[in-house]
Structure formats: C-alpha cells, structure tokens
Amino acid sequence: MNIVRIILAIFLPPVAAFLTVGIGLHFWLNILLTLFFFVPGMIHALWLVVRRAGNNSIPNIPGT
C-alpha cells in the first residue's frame, strides 16, 4: 500500500495526503501547497507518507 501512496504523492499529492492523514490540517495544507506550487505539495505528501511508513504504531488520527 505504501508504494501506491508514494506514486499518488508524486502525481496526486492531495489524494496521498488524504489517504495518509485523513481530512485535517496536513490535508488542507497540502491542497494549498499543491494549488500554489505543485512541487512543494508533492514534497509535503511524500514527507507525510514516508513519516507514516516509518512509524506504523501511530494511529491514523486526522490533524496529527
């Protein structure tokens, strides 16, 4: 599933952010970054996915 999220983070960053953290602060921040500048949105989404993959013990709580 992480490979799919990484691919989504490259091509559709808000979708990857939504699948990783749900609707919360990071999701809306990612939409804003993607609308203004695509590359920062992509980097933010990749950061969210990799951070989540590195620590699987964190529950999927929106806004964290």
N, CA, C and O atoms as a printed pandas DataFrame, in Angstrom:
     atom_number atom_name residue_name chain_id  residue_number  x_coord  y_coord  z_coord
0              1         N          MET        A               1    0.827   -1.201    0.000
1              2        CA          MET        A               1    0.000    0.000    0.000
2              3         C          MET        A               1    0.865    1.256    0.000
3              4         O          MET        A               1    0.458    2.282   -0.545
4              5         N          ASN        A               2    2.060    1.191    0.607
5              6        CA          ASN        A               2    2.915    2.364    0.639
6              7         C          ASN        A               2    3.417    2.742   -0.741
7              8         O          ASN        A               2    3.611    3.924   -1.023
8              9         N          ILE        A               3    3.632    1.753   -1.611
9             10        CA          ILE        A               3    4.076    2.049   -2.981
10            11         C          ILE        A               3    2.994    2.840   -3.697
11            12         O          ILE        A               3    3.299    3.784   -4.425
12            13         N          VAL        A               4    1.746    2.471   -3.503
13            14        CA          VAL        A               4    0.628    3.184   -4.126
14            15         C          VAL        A               4    0.568    4.615   -3.590
15            16         O          VAL        A               4    0.338    5.555   -4.351
16            17         N          ARG        A               5    0.770    4.778   -2.303
17            18        CA          ARG        A               5    0.742    6.123   -1.717
18            19         C          ARG        A               5    1.895    6.977   -2.224
19            20         O          ARG        A               5    1.724    8.176   -2.441
20            21         N          ILE        A               6    3.055    6.382   -2.414
21            22        CA          ILE        A               6    4.199    7.134   -2.935
22            23         C          ILE        A               6    3.935    7.571   -4.370
23            24         O          ILE        A               6    4.246    8.703   -4.738
24            25         N          ILE        A               7    3.372    6.695   -5.175
25            26        CA          ILE        A               7    3.032    7.054   -6.556
26            27         C          ILE        A               7    1.964    8.144   -6.569
27            28         O          ILE        A               7    2.051    9.089   -7.352
28            29         N          LEU        A               8    0.965    8.016   -5.710
29            30        CA          LEU        A               8   -0.052    9.059   -5.617
30            31         C          LEU        A               8    0.540   10.375   -5.135
31            32         O          LEU        A               8    0.122   11.441   -5.587
32            33         N          ALA        A               9    1.509   10.317   -4.223
33            34        CA          ALA        A               9    2.139   11.539   -3.722
34            35         C          ALA        A               9    2.873   12.275   -4.834
35            36         O          ALA        A               9    2.981   13.500   -4.803
36            37         N          ILE        A              10    3.371   11.542   -5.806
37            38        CA          ILE        A              10    4.078   12.173   -6.921
38            39         C          ILE        A              10    3.098   12.793   -7.903
39            40         O          ILE        A              10    3.316   13.913   -8.364
40            41         N          PHE        A              11    2.028   12.090   -8.230
41            42        CA          PHE        A              11    1.114   12.559   -9.269
42            43         C          PHE        A              11   -0.118   13.295   -8.744
43            44         O          PHE        A              11   -0.589   14.238   -9.379
44            45         N          LEU        A              12   -0.645   12.875   -7.592
45            46        CA          LEU        A              12   -1.831   13.491   -6.985
46            47         C          LEU        A              12   -1.584   13.680   -5.486
47            48         O          LEU        A              12   -2.104   12.920   -4.668
48            49         N          PRO        A              13   -0.795   14.687   -5.131
49            50        CA          PRO        A              13   -0.410   14.847   -3.716
50            51         C          PRO        A              13   -1.568   14.942   -2.725
51            52         O          PRO        A              13   -1.483   14.325   -1.663
52            53         N          PRO        A              14   -2.656   15.685   -3.009
53            54        CA          PRO        A              14   -3.730   15.741   -2.009
54            55         C          PRO        A              14   -4.396   14.390   -1.739
55            56         O          PRO        A              14   -4.842   14.129   -0.622
56            57         N          VAL        A              15   -4.464   13.540   -2.751
57            58        CA          VAL        A              15   -5.061   12.211   -2.549
58            59         C          VAL        A              15   -4.187   11.390   -1.609
59            60         O          VAL        A              15   -4.694   10.717   -0.712
60            61         N          ALA        A              16   -2.876   11.448   -1.815
61            62        CA          ALA        A              16   -1.969   10.718   -0.932
62            63         C          ALA        A              16   -2.035   11.263    0.495
63            64         O          ALA        A              16   -1.998   10.498    1.459
64            65         N          ALA        A              17   -2.133   12.578    0.624
65            66        CA          ALA        A              17   -2.244   13.179    1.960
66            67         C          ALA        A              17   -3.543   12.739    2.633
67            68         O          ALA        A              17   -3.551   12.429    3.824
68            69         N          PHE        A              18   -4.631   12.711    1.880
69            70        CA          PHE        A              18   -5.916   12.284    2.441
70            71         C          PHE        A              18   -5.871   10.827    2.893
71            72         O          PHE        A              18   -6.362   10.497    3.973
72            73         N          LEU        A              19   -5.285    9.958    2.076
73            74        CA          LEU        A              19   -5.204    8.548    2.436
74            75         C          LEU        A              19   -4.284    8.313    3.630
75            76         O          LEU        A              19   -4.438    7.326    4.350
76            77         N          THR        A              20   -3.337    9.210    3.841
77            78        CA          THR        A              20   -2.379    9.040    4.925
78            79         C          THR        A              20   -2.876    9.621    6.239
79            80         O          THR        A              20   -2.776    8.962    7.274
80            81         N          VAL        A              21   -3.413   10.847    6.224
81            82        CA          VAL        A              21   -3.779   11.503    7.484
82            83         C          VAL        A              21   -5.259   11.835    7.598
83            84         O          VAL        A              21   -5.699   12.284    8.657
84            85         N          GLY        A              22   -6.035   11.631    6.553
85            86        CA          GLY        A              22   -7.444   11.986    6.595
86            87         C          GLY        A              22   -7.632   13.480    6.392
87            88         O          GLY        A              22   -6.703   14.187    6.003
88            89         N          ILE        A              23   -8.843   13.953    6.660
89            90        CA          ILE        A              23   -9.128   15.383    6.491
90            91         C          ILE        A              23   -8.724   16.082    7.784
91            92         O          ILE        A              23   -9.354   15.919    8.829
92            93         N          GLY        A              24   -7.679   16.846    7.682
93            94        CA          GLY        A              24   -7.156   17.573    8.837
94            95         C          GLY        A              24   -6.243   18.675    8.348
95            96         O          GLY        A              24   -6.280   19.061    7.180
96            97         N          LEU        A              25   -5.430   19.171    9.245
97            98        CA          LEU        A              25   -4.540   20.282    8.942
98            99         C          LEU        A              25   -3.587   19.958    7.792
99           100         O          LEU        A              25   -3.418   20.764    6.877
100          101         N          HIS        A              26   -2.965   18.780    7.837
101          102        CA          HIS        A              26   -1.997   18.435    6.797
102          103         C          HIS        A              26   -2.660   18.260    5.440
103          104         O          HIS        A              26   -2.051   18.578    4.418
104          105         N          PHE        A              27   -3.877   17.770    5.405
105          106        CA          PHE        A              27   -4.595   17.628    4.131
106          107         C          PHE        A              27   -4.847   18.998    3.510
107          108         O          PHE        A              27   -4.570   19.204    2.328
108          109         N          TRP        A              28   -5.372   19.935    4.300
109          110        CA          TRP        A              28   -5.670   21.262    3.759
110          111         C          TRP        A              28   -4.400   22.020    3.405
111          112         O          TRP        A              28   -4.375   22.764    2.425
112          113         N          LEU        A              29   -3.352   21.839    4.187
113          114        CA          LEU        A              29   -2.069   22.454    3.861
114          115         C          LEU        A              29   -1.538   21.905    2.548
115          116         O          LEU        A              29   -0.977   22.645    1.741
116          117         N          ASN        A              30   -1.712   20.621    2.336
117          118        CA          ASN        A              30   -1.247   20.011    1.092
118          119         C          ASN        A              30   -2.038   20.527   -0.105
119          120         O          ASN        A              30   -1.459   20.764   -1.165
120          121         N          ILE        A              31   -3.328   20.702    0.042
121          122        CA          ILE        A              31   -4.118   21.263   -1.056
122          123         C          ILE        A              31   -3.636   22.668   -1.383
123          124         O          ILE        A              31   -3.490   23.024   -2.553
124          125         N          LEU        A              32   -3.389   23.459   -0.357
125          126        CA          LEU        A              32   -2.909   24.826   -0.564
126          127         C          LEU        A              32   -1.548   24.829   -1.257
127          128         O          LEU        A              32   -1.341   25.580   -2.210
128          129         N          LEU        A              33   -0.636   24.009   -0.792
129          130        CA          LEU        A              33    0.687   23.935   -1.417
130          131         C          LEU        A              33    0.599   23.456   -2.860
131          132         O          LEU        A              33    1.319   23.954   -3.726
132          133         N          THR        A              34   -0.274   22.497   -3.121
133          134        CA          THR        A              34   -0.406   21.964   -4.474
134          135         C          THR        A              34   -1.045   22.977   -5.407
135          136         O          THR        A              34   -0.663   23.061   -6.574
136          137         N          LEU        A              35   -2.000   23.740   -4.925
137          138        CA          LEU        A              35   -2.635   24.741   -5.783
138          139         C          LEU        A              35   -1.680   25.870   -6.152
139          140         O          LEU        A              35   -1.675   26.336   -7.292
140          141         N          PHE        A              36   -0.884   26.303   -5.203
141          142        CA          PHE        A              36    0.033   27.400   -5.482
142          143         C          PHE        A              36    1.267   26.925   -6.240
143          144         O          PHE        A              36    1.642   27.507   -7.258
144          145         N          PHE        A              37    1.892   25.873   -5.743
145          146        CA          PHE        A              37    3.106   25.337   -6.349
146          147         C          PHE        A              37    3.038   23.828   -6.238
147          148         O          PHE        A              37    2.938   23.295   -5.133
148          149         N          PHE        A              38    3.090   23.131   -7.363
149          150        CA          PHE        A              38    2.896   21.685   -7.361
150          151         C          PHE        A              38    4.008   20.953   -6.613
151          152         O          PHE        A              38    3.736   20.019   -5.859
152          153         N          VAL        A              39    5.247   21.366   -6.815
153          154        CA          VAL        A              39    6.385   20.642   -6.228
154          155         C          VAL        A              39    6.364   20.659   -4.697
155          156         O          VAL        A              39    6.584   19.609   -4.094
156          157         N          PRO        A              40    6.110   21.801   -4.032
157          158        CA          PRO        A              40    6.020   21.738   -2.564
158          159         C          PRO        A              40    4.897   20.830   -2.065
159          160         O          PRO        A              40    5.050   20.166   -1.040
160          161         N          GLY        A              41    3.782   20.795   -2.772
161          162        CA          GLY        A              41    2.702   19.881   -2.406
162          163         C          GLY        A              41    3.125   18.434   -2.532
163          164         O          GLY        A              41    2.769   17.595   -1.704
164          165         N          MET        A              42    3.896   18.142   -3.587
165          166        CA          MET        A              42    4.391   16.788   -3.793
166          167         C          MET        A              42    5.389   16.413   -2.692
167          168         O          MET        A              42    5.337   15.300   -2.168
168          169         N          ILE        A              43    6.285   17.318   -2.342
169          170        CA          ILE        A              43    7.267   17.046   -1.293
170          171         C          ILE        A              43    6.567   16.839    0.055
171          172         O          ILE        A              43    6.936   15.947    0.819
172          173         N          HIS        A              44    5.572   17.653    0.338
173          174        CA          HIS        A              44    4.831   17.521    1.596
174          175         C          HIS        A              44    4.105   16.180    1.654
175          176         O          HIS        A              44    4.119   15.515    2.689
176          177         N          ALA        A              45    3.476   15.779    0.561
177          178        CA          ALA        A              45    2.772   14.492    0.534
178          179         C          ALA        A              45    3.750   13.333    0.707
179          180         O          ALA        A              45    3.467   12.383    1.435
180          181         N          LEU        A              46    4.894   13.411    0.041
181          182        CA          LEU        A              46    5.902   12.359    0.210
182          183         C          LEU        A              46    6.392   12.296    1.652
183          184         O          LEU        A              46    6.598   11.214    2.201
184          185         N          TRP        A              47    6.577   13.464    2.260
185          186        CA          TRP        A              47    7.005   13.508    3.660
186          187         C          TRP        A              47    5.968   12.838    4.564
187          188         O          TRP        A              47    6.321   12.081    5.469
188          189         N          LEU        A              48    4.688   13.120    4.315
189          190        CA          LEU        A              48    3.630   12.505    5.122
190          191         C          LEU        A              48    3.634   10.989    4.977
191          192         O          LEU        A              48    3.527   10.269    5.969
192          193         N          VAL        A              49    3.757   10.503    3.751
193          194        CA          VAL        A              49    3.720    9.059    3.501
194          195         C          VAL        A              49    4.921    8.374    4.127
195          196         O          VAL        A              49    4.776    7.332    4.766
196          197         N          VAL        A              50    6.113    8.949    3.948
197          198        CA          VAL        A              50    7.324    8.326    4.493
198          199         C          VAL        A              50    7.329    8.380    6.017
199          200         O          VAL        A              50    7.738    7.420    6.671
200          201         N          ARG        A              51    6.878    9.493    6.583
201          202        CA          ARG        A              51    6.804    9.608    8.037
202          203         C          ARG        A              51    5.850    8.558    8.609
203          204         O          ARG        A              51    6.137    7.932    9.629
204          205         N          ARG        A              52    4.729    8.379    7.947
205          206        CA          ARG        A              52    3.737    7.392    8.397
206          207         C          ARG        A              52    4.276    5.974    8.250
207          208         O          ARG        A              52    4.047    5.132    9.117
208          209         N          ALA        A              53    4.993    5.704    7.157
209          210        CA          ALA        A              53    5.536    4.369    6.917
210          211         C          ALA        A              53    6.635    4.042    7.920
211          212         O          ALA        A              53    6.800    2.883    8.300
212          213         N          GLY        A              54    7.381    5.044    8.350
213          214        CA          GLY        A              54    8.469    4.822    9.291
214          215         C          GLY        A              54    7.999    4.545   10.699
215          216         O          GLY        A              54    8.747    3.986   11.501
216          217         N          ASN        A              55    6.777    4.925   11.016
217          218        CA          ASN        A              55    6.260    4.743   12.371
218          219         C          ASN        A              55    4.838    4.207   12.276
219          220         O          ASN        A              55    3.875    4.967   12.381
220          221         N          ASN        A              56    4.709    2.911   12.078
221          222        CA          ASN        A              56    3.394    2.292   11.910
222          223         C          ASN        A              56    2.601    2.228   13.202
223          224         O          ASN        A              56    1.425    1.866   13.176
224          225         N          SER        A              57    3.207    2.566   14.326
225          226        CA          SER        A              57    2.494    2.483   15.600
226          227         C          SER        A              57    1.589    3.703   15.816
227          228         O          SER        A              57    0.756    3.703   16.722
228          229         N          ILE        A              58    1.751    4.744   14.985
229          230        CA          ILE        A              58    0.908    5.937   15.127
230          231         C          ILE        A              58   -0.475    5.630   14.548
231          232         O          ILE        A              58   -0.572    5.213   13.394
232          233         N          PRO        A              59   -1.531    5.824   15.311
233          234        CA          PRO        A              59   -2.872    5.627   14.746
234          235         C          PRO        A              59   -3.186    6.705   13.720
235          236         O          PRO        A              59   -2.622    7.799   13.757
236          237         N          ASN        A              60   -4.079    6.387   12.820
237          238        CA          ASN        A              60   -4.449    7.318   11.745
238          239         C          ASN        A              60   -5.440    8.333   12.306
239          240         O          ASN        A              60   -6.650    8.191   12.127
240          241         N          ILE        A              61   -4.922    9.357   12.986
241          242        CA          ILE        A              61   -5.757   10.401   13.585
242          243         C          ILE        A              61   -5.647   11.638   12.723
243          244         O          ILE        A              61   -4.544   12.153   12.537
244          245         N          PRO        A              62   -6.763   12.142   12.182
245          246        CA          PRO        A              62   -6.694   13.337   11.358
246          247         C          PRO        A              62   -6.138   14.524   12.130
247          248         O          PRO        A              62   -6.438   14.709   13.309
248          249         N          GLY        A              63   -5.330   15.321   11.453
249          250        CA          GLY        A              63   -4.781   16.520   12.048
250          251         C          GLY        A              63   -3.494   16.316   12.821
251          252         O          GLY        A              63   -2.998   17.253   13.447
252          253         N          THR        A              64   -2.931   15.084   12.789
253          254        CA          THR        A              64   -1.676   14.871   13.514
254          255         C          THR        A              64   -0.552   14.686   12.550
255          256         O          THR        A              64    0.591   14.493   12.964
